[in-house]
Amino acid sequence: MKSSRRRFNIRDSDKEDDEGDDYINNFGKVVRNPEKHLQLFKSRGQHLLTNPRVLDTIVKRSDIQPGDTVLEIGPGTGNLTFKLLEVAERVNAIEIDKRMVEILHKKASERGFADRLNVILEDALKVDFPPFDLVVANIPYGISSRLVAKFVFGVSKFRSATLLLQKEFAKRLLADPGESEYNRLAANVKLVADVEFVMDVSKRDFFPVPKIDSSVIKIWPKEDVPRVDLIEWWAFTRMCFIKKNKTLGAIFKKKRKLMELMKLSKTDINSHNFQSPDDGEEVGLNDEDEDEIVTDDLPLGSKKGISSFKDKVVEILRSGGVESKRPSKLSNEELLHLLSLFNQAGIHFHDQADVKDTNNAMYYENLLTMFNEYELNPN
Ligand SMILES: C[S@@+](CC[C@H](N)C(=O)[O-])C[C@H]1O[C@@H](n2cnc3c(N)ncnc32)[C@H](O)[C@@H]1O
């Protein structure tokens, strides 16, 4: 008689090759592909959530009301989709893989859901979202931060987004100022939304088993969002968090930063000079401020311009009481106050010609590029 080890592939429980065969995990248990040999690609984040208890909890905690339209990104073969259809009026699902879309259509017809399920074969990062009341999704982990940004800074108004995310990524979103995980992503998302932890999900609840554990979180868009130019806010927090554990004084005194800021503020290096360019006395930058920008080849007047601009910046940081504080410890209220002090002094953090129209494709392109740097590699 053939042993089960001969009939199945044997691999570690956390190995995730692009394949769809049943296998024996390293606990000796046979793990069957629920979709019978459908090849699953880790490059597309295709880890199907197979634990019905977890699926039920996600649906329950998403608090779907009768009449709601749910947006699901990456429905895969429909494990979550058909649970959502039991309570929602309608599900609009966006899926990039044609094979998954075909499976979904087939299952929807067999189960009598075809008229309430709309599957869009597209890349969720590129397509305009159809109308929805709330989001519920086990999203592909490789595009998590861009998707979260597209939800919370997008044009669609929605009640909440219940998302299954890589655990490490969820922790970053949940972190508060002063906690080691706190970062610019959390500061940005928390400007416009509240984030709530729902539950942890074991990697063993997926097929194939990924290398990492997951968590479910819920994002609630805020009713009252601070009145701030978002594009400027993103540029400002990008500069503040460049070294999140350095003091703001140390960050902003860097010549590279000062020159970048002068450029963004359209401050002419020579004109920002409180002394005559020819008076011979050089206003020196301290050695501690030196970095890789070489200013030796700049004319004397320009060096003075940078130096007096630096004084102005330091004065702003002092008046905001943050010169010796680290960005990772500041609340959004403190950061917003600091930004307003910069603005009052005529210093801006983005090119004024930037696109501010949030319906504009350029806005989304910039947004997604900006959040790309937060993607974690789950593989
Ligand atoms: C983690 S799986 C979730 C599958 C299913 N929701 C489940 O829980 O079993 C992620 C799904 O997102 C799809 N996907 C990956 N990248 C995508 C993108 N850019 N736009 C839309 N769907 C995408 C994958 O093909 C896959 O079906």
The ligand as a Gaussian input file, in Angstrom:
#p B3LYP/6-31G(d) Opt

LIG

0 1
 C       -5.016000      36.993000       0.265000
 S       -5.895000      36.527000      -1.172000
 C       -7.518000      36.564000      -0.542000
 C       -8.480000      35.643000      -1.212000
 C       -9.849000      35.529000      -0.544000
 N      -10.405000      36.828000      -0.234000
 C       -9.748000      34.705000       0.725000
 O       -9.799000      35.328000       1.799000
 O       -9.649000      33.502000       0.649000
 C       -5.716000      37.995000      -2.115000
 C       -6.465000      38.062000      -3.468000
 O       -6.201000      39.348000      -4.056000
 C       -5.972000      39.200000      -5.446000
 N       -5.126000      40.337000      -5.861000
 C       -3.786000      40.455000      -5.790000
 N       -3.388000      41.653000      -6.228000
 C       -4.513000      42.334000      -6.576000
 C       -4.763000      43.626000      -7.101000
 N       -3.767000      44.478000      -7.362000
 N       -6.044000      43.982000      -7.347000
 C       -7.069000      43.120000      -7.087000
 N       -6.892000      41.888000      -6.601000
 C       -5.635000      41.492000      -6.340000
 C       -5.301000      37.851000      -5.567000
 O       -5.436000      37.315000      -6.866000
 C       -6.053000      37.040000      -4.489000
 O       -7.195000      36.438000      -5.034000

